Amino acid sequence: MNETSVITERLRAWLASRMPAATNLVVSDVIEPKQGFSSQTLMFKATWQENGKARDWDLVARIQRDAESPLLRDIFHQYRVMKAGAAHSAAALPSLPFAEEDPAWLGAPFFVMERIEGRVPSDFPSYHAEGWFADLTPEERTEAWWNGIREMQKLHQASWSDFPFLGEGVTEPPTASFFLENFVGAWIEWASEGNAYPALEEALAFLIANEPPIHQSGLVWNDARLGNTMYRPDHSVASLFDFEVATLGPPEIDMAHWLYLDDVFSESFGVARISGIPSREETIRGFERIYGWAMPYFAYYEAVAALKIAGLSIRDYSNGKTMIAPEKLSPYLMGKLEQYLGEYKQYLASTAAVS
């Protein structure tokens, strides 16, 4: 038997153990997408008979891989996040019918979620250059952009206290410092492998020491972007996904990441920004309308996003997958970090002058 046949039979046997009422169970169409750094993803179809009726189910298995980064080694991290997110928010998230800790079935622990029908804007090639998103009209692209942001806002309605497994011992709403210390700082410490990155270290210290006041605290998706949003044909959101490194903090962390990653998939890849996607200024004003408060300090969170992406670039964490990314501390990444730090320092200076 070839590898696909072996995996197919193991999936069938495992699913049969979880569905004792199913007869004539067949698993077919097993496909592994090319993307995915932290876990192996298998898409498959199950068909069976139950109570005299034919049934079928499109499913996705997420299998733990031997991830390079210790922050990516718990496959059930995102399982718990999505379970809690679905329970405490109205955001579109996939259902999660099964989790399996026993590695004997597929060689590692895994969970299974229901496969949702929809389309995702492409990363490679960039959705700014080609693909279904590029084929939309500018008006349709604008609609999809805001629909994604509104869906993210639904996710942020859940309280930080709804995710106790993300902040053990935390008794107050986590601020940006929680995110910077527990994710960005921890990642840079792992990725640097003992080497010094003074610009990153100085930026991290400055941002921790000069965070703005928060209006709200909850789940930080931590990979908020157009390419992690699945759309229906009418441009409404079918699902948000990829919560491998979700944590806690203010929602502006995700807003800034959403906006910054759009720049990464256009400017940093040398692709012209597609029409219909609102500008930086328009998007920030939109964030303010949708979330309900003014964000004059938004450059702070853009600096957080820029620091995070710069930190992610200094060590390969792709686990054998093909990863197209800028070089370590590229001029583009560092230029963006300096730009946003400079803008936030100007904001601090202006508020100090007024007071």
Steps between C-alpha positions, in 0.01 A plus 500: 500500500624852424513770767165654404330161517648433843384837636158452344454163670622634835258792478219260413578269791526790744178663383319165523608478866342841563180431303376156610159551334661546157511202264683460169721794595731619224765773513602647166649803325782547751696813408782682682517873415846647442473774762512462877807532721393382842289196415433253223161556341299224333172563322280197446144379440313242704196312371295241690160351569313579821145395587442403139607838363807595297708769667816691416729744679782722371764523770845642571757338729769714661789278611778609735840530336838514668501879482826690525360771726384397848213747454356277226526159660152460651248404232218533752581865568297615200239231567434648843504854361244425230279307742497792744467756220195322362346474847551864596470695173288517187804479270492250213718208613505134391336233711742261670340158544806296600838520675741209532795500741616145422786522245455136400237578236684751280841520661421811705207661685241673281157656490233501233284790391215523255609622159334825403428598143645830391791680338814641661706785350832358383833573670724360226439643246376803687130581482614845387633347178273214393233255603131523580543799730685695230219412257239675715389853427651773723163534672486128573853506641403789728197305621709189573760710686247654738309173543822336618565779749143486633534124549824556690319752720246230589788279615628782718169519684609202709665602826857414591356306795330261255845360415652408839740253339671790318585700809562280800508715810384814316253694715467828307425577133823429310658805338735517203789424737356154561511430127845654457654309788328166457500472123721753318777499759483123544516446123796735454684327785450162331567622147815698581685184619717711728578764237442868571240700309532840667239676284239239587594489865487879531164517321360230727613681814361832377161355410466323835589819686273730296176314433180704459196446725267220389129514428442126479691175553430154368622244251785597270460290184866578428477412131223739401510561128305472179678172416363333814141593419272274296230664292170390352408599141304800634821625672371429850736314732465122518773453761806640671783252550862439608514561874828315564653788699191675635550680829353788700509877481330805346319451166713770336777240479293304248376813321856620441612153392214482248605832349874437516482156337317656207807716448726196529310317223521800271780746568760260638442254214524771236134469401286805430224545759170400346216751474201463729697433818466807721810701582674493836323817612160377378547167673595657833192723483298188421647321801388793715145485362467123533658469845355820640796700629764741370848362428739795474777275632454235225863531384596330829320182395639525148846508660403189700397326176820608324713380790322165505548441126866603522544254785336224300745558216824428685467122515339240276205334670340346192574138597587389150216688332571749225506843661540811288598778737719813503861462606598542862436856618443622147514875435125492436417343836737720694388809311139434596595445863694827508214684328237390750724548801573851377131578452413372845779702659360809328157415644649469850678831457182672387297369793775598744502853358123531543510376860 
